[in-house]
Amino acid sequence: MRHIIKLTLKEVVNKRIIHLGIILTLIYILVYGTGLYYTAKDMVFEGENFLWGQQIGYQLLTMGWYVSIFMVGAIAVVTGASSISQEIENGTILGLASSPIRRRDILLGKFIAYSMVTSLYSIVMIAVIISLNVYFFHLMIDPLDAAAGVLIYTLLPITILAFTILCSAMLSTMTAGISSFMFFLVTVIGGFVEQIGALISNASLVNIGIISSLLMPTDAVYRLALARATGTMGHSSIVNFGPFGTASSPSTLMFVYTLVYIAVLLRLAVYYFERKDL
Amino acid sequence: MLKTESLSKRYDKQTACKDICLSIKEGQVFGLLGPNGAGKSTLVKMLIGLVRPSSGQANIMGRAAGSLEIRHKIGYLPEMFRFYDWLTGGELLRFFAQVYRLPAHQEKLAIQEVLELVGLQGREKDKIKNYSKGMQQRLGLARAVLHQPALVFLDEPTSALDPLGRRDVRDAIKRLQQKGTTIFLNSHLLGEVEMTCSHLGFIKKGQLIAAGPVEDFISKEQDIIVEVKNFDNKLLIRWNKEGRSVRVNEHLLHLNAVNREEVPLIIREITEAGGMIYRVESRSRGLEEVFVDLIENDGAVLK
């Protein structure tokens, strides 16, 4: 499996779409950071204005973080969708699958390598977003809480990857990519609906969000990570009572569910790939 | 070395291979011939473990074909070899040397050997995307034999190559054969197979319709042309009655589909009947005629 991990990491370094993704992410960070700079430029963070600054900071933090889930999701879908199906379509899989490497190891090796890359991408991205907000708005975020939140957040690309790789083992590259991203968007809107439901105390809306999180727990991972990173100050922030926040925060059981979800999807992906005629 | 028993593959209502029973011994160069879509690639893929058989079984070296243990001992060149084109040829071979667990001290030597075998020495530092199709195919052959497998499957190895490239691959196959490697060659290039193989199999609509040593197909019958004067036409009438394909054009007598053993008898009959022979030309039936006969006429002439 380590041969596949090494090869896949090298492949990622050579993928133009990843280069483009990194450049666009840097542009995003630049625009976001510039926005933060001009927002904080004339603000006073002392005395009675302190809480006001914290509120603005949390709002911008959750907005920045929320937008990042689309970028992380896109990177995970792009890498995962082509992982198996594209290799079948262009014939490169024949060289690998005819050699003494188990198909299970091919699939899991790719999954691990892509997970490493997308997790690193998520960590760097969210660490920069938090750091910019802490710098400009003097946000009271405990570094350990932030680190724990960022680590939980790495489950987001890993979850999407597990789903996309399952699709890639069963479908064509295009179909796997589109269906994975659409499914991801469904869970995003499900999370949105859940937060609004929590805000207006509507159980039906909350249940819609919970069901969508069971289908793909990416939104739950985002809110778990955000809640963990922002700690108690985040919970007290009025900003968190909105679609980007954690008005309806998932339980830690959801964390366990996410791990089981990933394991089951990978098992299914291996099952299909091992039985596939190449 | 390789044995299949009633090996079949069905895709929904379509049968790709049906009840294939085949046996290949060590050191043979076996050529599988058949028209496009006959099931050649499917059969090879079943033997390698890339396609799951619907029924029947295949054994290689006494073990189940496609198992991890067997994949260590076989090599495979797909019809159009493709691999990550951002790698260099050398990187690709190093990757597979590690996959096949070649000892570190043998790795460099083994890579040099196979690069020489396929004529790519000096190009190992070039990226694969800068290789021509023919070079990629030869690189695929190098990768297939890097670990010195006992059995190599070559699926249309020369289809993407120009005549010189084909010659290089033919030479490489001959060198492998000299080393004792058993070769399973899939091809529809008849001349290629005729020059390379010791044994042949013909597949049609997924069924193996004939198999055996090359001599059984090529040298069994031949066409002969005899330049003769004073030919006795009674012989012609008799031969025609016997169902022999024969015609006379001035002093040239054309006899088709003659068994090798019959040639001296025919010559004796002509001379005993007073004919004076100036020249005898013999031409074996080419594989093309055998192929067309088997595929289009179900082997009517051979029968």
Contacts between the chains, C-beta under 8 A, distances in Angstrom:
chain1	res1	chain2	res2	distance
A	3	B	95	6.7
A	3	B	98	5.7
A	3	B	99	5.5
A	7	B	84	7.5
A	7	B	95	6.3
A	10	B	86	7.9
A	10	B	87	7.9
A	11	B	84	6.2
A	11	B	86	7.3
A	14	B	84	7.8
A	14	B	86	4.1
A	90	B	82	5.8
A	91	B	78	6.3
A	91	B	80	6.0
A	91	B	81	7.8
A	91	B	82	4.5
A	92	B	82	5.3
A	92	B	83	5.4
A	92	B	84	6.4
A	94	B	50	6.6
A	94	B	76	7.5
A	94	B	78	4.3
A	94	B	81	8.0
A	94	B	82	8.0
A	95	B	78	7.2
A	95	B	81	7.1
A	95	B	82	7.6
A	95	B	83	5.2
A	95	B	96	7.9
A	95	B	140	7.6
A	95	B	143	6.8
A	97	B	49	7.6
A	97	B	50	5.8
A	98	B	48	5.0
A	98	B	49	7.3
A	98	B	50	6.2
A	98	B	71	6.6
A	98	B	74	8.0
A	98	B	76	4.3
A	98	B	78	7.8
A	99	B	71	6.3
A	99	B	96	6.4
A	99	B	99	5.1
A	99	B	100	7.0
A	100	B	68	5.4
A	100	B	69	8.0
A	100	B	71	4.4
A	100	B	72	4.6
A	100	B	99	6.6
A	100	B	100	6.7
A	101	B	99	6.0
A	102	B	68	6.5
A	275	B	52	6.7
A	277	B	45	7.5
A	277	B	50	7.2
A	277	B	51	4.4
A	277	B	52	6.2
A	278	B	45	7.0
A	278	B	50	4.3
A	278	B	51	6.8
